[in-house]
Amino acid sequence: MGWLFVLPNLVGFVCFTLVPLLAGIGIAFTDWNVVSGLSGITFVGFANFTSLLADPQFWAALGRTLLYAGLGVPLTMLGGLVLALLLNGPVFGRSVLRLVFFFPHIVNSIALGFVWLLLLHPTSGVVNLGLQAVGISDPPGWLVSQQTALITIILITSWAGMGFHCVIFLSALQGIPTELHEAAQLDGANRWQRFWTVTWRGLMPTTTFLAITSTIGHSQGFGLIAFLTAGGPGDSSTTLSYFMYQHGFQYYQFGYAAAVGLLSALGTLALTAFFWWFQKGRGLYT
Amino acid sequence: MSNAAELTGKFGRRGLLAGAGVAGLAALVGCNSNTAPSGGSSGGKLTGALQVWGGVPGENGPDALCKAFEEANPGTKITYTRYVNDDTGNLKLDTSLSGGTPIDVFISYSPANLFKRVSNGLAVDLSEKLSATPELKKYAPGADQPANFFSDGKAFSVPAQASPSIVFVNQSMLEKKGITLGDSWTVDEFNDIAKEMSGDGVFGTMAPVGKAHLTLGPDMNYAEGGKKSNFSNPIFAEDLQRRLDFQAAKAAIDQKTVLAEKLETFTQSVFLSGRIAMLPSQIFITRYVSNTAEYPHDFITKAMPYPTLAKEGDKWSEVAIGDNLSINAKSKNQELAWEFVKFWMIEGGKYLIAGGRIPAVTGNASPTELTASLLGKDAEKVFDVKSFEHALFGKEPNVPVDTIFTAASEINTILKKYTDEVLLGTRTVESWVEAMTKDADAAIAAAK
């Protein structure tokens, strides 16, 4: 009888998660161009992986992904945490401000990207016009410069994600017992000591959760990159996700693309395991 | 099956225009002829339903064409499905075709995509049918002037469009500079005029006209019959250096702006907003020139033929065949599908030309009628109509038909990447040649 209760969810999980996942893993070991149909699938063993490891474009894309996630995740989390700490106190218009900061998270990413395209236009964008007004004669090219495109995307995604992180941190902050702060204060702990021993430790499970989900999100980051720069200029913003898209959707090398996806997923899994291990014993309740 | 076709061809549009016969695009001037299909499913009368997938929005012609076919053949039902002709749209079509979605007729918009489908057995060999149809036998293998893409000597599609590139010119800017244009011009003359028209915040052109394609013709990116890339040919470096020079002289839009405003996709906006004086482009731009509500502008657009290398004209013209109609190998209605393909080819032009597509088969329609259909009503308000007629139909073009598509998508991606880098100033032209040759050769080798 118990099976009947889990059946609807189980069917959905099997059809839409398990089977595609296993199929993706299987395709990584094949040469397949989709157009040939299922009969055109050729098993090639580890050939896609050995080609990948010898492909300098793959390593370059991996490096960019590490930069994208390595800078983007902490920046988003730090921004979210600072906002949450500010909005957790007595601030005028707190509810409105929470909505304002959360707003980019609920806006369609294409609309969001379009606004930034206008703001960061190298010659007529508000940002560069402002920089020129204060005497910077040669402002950055932002999204159209190989030197700054990826950094700019990191800043935009971090800005867009901060609101969500802020809301999650806020709810966690409100779950920390005030008695602990009062007790620490009575024991003579200063502001920083109270933050480090009470607040930060109280936030540890939430921080871990956000670090994991944000890392997964960044490792899969595609939409804004595709819209804002299409992996360019050159390939300066081609992360693993976009690299995978190129090989799958543009070159029809689905086996190769699936191999990229599998390696990317394994990397993310390893990072998730690391985060999980790292937070153990460091929180208030762990 | 190899992607390299056996025939390398050149053919003239007049060759295409001629021969559509009584059933041809005389319809443009009001003749509503029936294709009178034979061998239908019941006693010579066609019946049945077809699923047709194409990339042109239905309202730009295909819906009217399908309706006309249904009216001409009562008992038939055509459902036109639009797929977006981009990476994901093409993948959607490919997965649908290979997955068994009941598609009867599909249209490919790039030879690379077409050959991908052909080489995987998704299209029917139309060679015999084309040979047996007087109006279309020019597209069959073995024709005097090859006018189609072939794979292993067979035709798996038929091109519905022969699209010339022309130059759109802002008439007001031309007059302001006191420049008078003749009936034709060379590449060097065009580039000189572009420089002359630059200044006061206006760029002479979107980009200077290059010489590589006009010089090398079909398969220009390949050498040694497709075994190697051809980017070490000095003409590519010369073209790229010219683009850099134009950018530096502010005679062409700088690449930063092109990327920031996605102008490679939305070229019409810079022309119609008066930021560039001239725009070499395919003719789909006419749709936007006519659309004064969305693109308000107060100048007349003049057309000039695409520049040539020599005054008397070149071996190759800047004209491309496209909109290749194929019948799905899995279609259960292949007879009806073929009749529909014939109808599209022979009578479809009048429905599609208003959407900015010059039909490959125009039958008896005169250049004046074709131009009128292309530019629409009240054309005189925004177009120099006569100049369009001359630019589009004044001279018989020799169309370079590509035959090699090895790693074409990969090469295009590499080309864009390195060209962007040069135009953004982070790579030299010499380094471009070296990197392009190395990477394109590697892509070709990997694809074999």
Contacts between the chains, C-beta under 8 A, distances in Angstrom:
chain1	res1	chain2	res2	distance
A	33	B	116	7.2
A	33	B	120	7.3
A	34	B	91	6.8
A	34	B	94	5.6
A	34	B	95	5.8
A	34	B	98	6.4
A	35	B	94	4.7
A	35	B	97	7.3
A	35	B	98	5.6
A	35	B	116	5.3
A	35	B	117	6.1
A	35	B	120	4.3
A	35	B	122	6.6
A	36	B	98	6.7
A	36	B	120	4.5
A	36	B	121	8.0
A	37	B	98	3.9
A	37	B	99	7.2
A	37	B	120	7.4
A	38	B	98	8.0
A	40	B	98	7.9
A	40	B	120	6.6
A	117	B	260	6.8
A	120	B	260	7.7
A	121	B	260	5.0
A	121	B	261	7.3
A	122	B	256	4.8
A	122	B	257	7.0
A	122	B	260	5.6
A	123	B	256	7.5
A	123	B	257	6.5
A	123	B	260	8.0
A	125	B	260	7.9
A	141	B	256	5.5
A	141	B	424	7.7
A	143	B	259	7.5
A	143	B	260	6.7
A	144	B	255	7.6
A	144	B	256	4.6
A	144	B	259	4.2
A	144	B	260	4.9
A	144	B	424	7.2
A	145	B	256	7.5
A	145	B	424	7.0
A	146	B	421	6.9
A	146	B	424	6.4
A	146	B	426	5.3
A	229	B	259	7.8
A	232	B	259	7.1
A	232	B	416	7.5
A	232	B	417	6.7
A	232	B	420	5.8
A	233	B	255	7.9
A	233	B	259	6.1
A	233	B	420	4.7
A	233	B	421	6.8
A	233	B	424	5.5
A	234	B	417	5.0
A	234	B	418	7.3
A	234	B	420	5.7
A	234	B	421	4.5
A	234	B	424	7.7
A	234	B	426	7.1
A	234	B	427	7.9
A	235	B	417	5.5
A	245	B	87	7.9
A	246	B	413	6.5
A	249	B	87	4.3
A	249	B	88	6.2
A	249	B	91	5.6
A	250	B	87	5.4
A	250	B	409	5.1
A	250	B	410	8.0
A	250	B	413	6.4
A	251	B	409	5.3
A	251	B	410	5.6
A	251	B	413	7.9
A	252	B	91	7.9
A	252	B	94	7.8
A	252	B	116	6.6
A	252	B	409	7.7
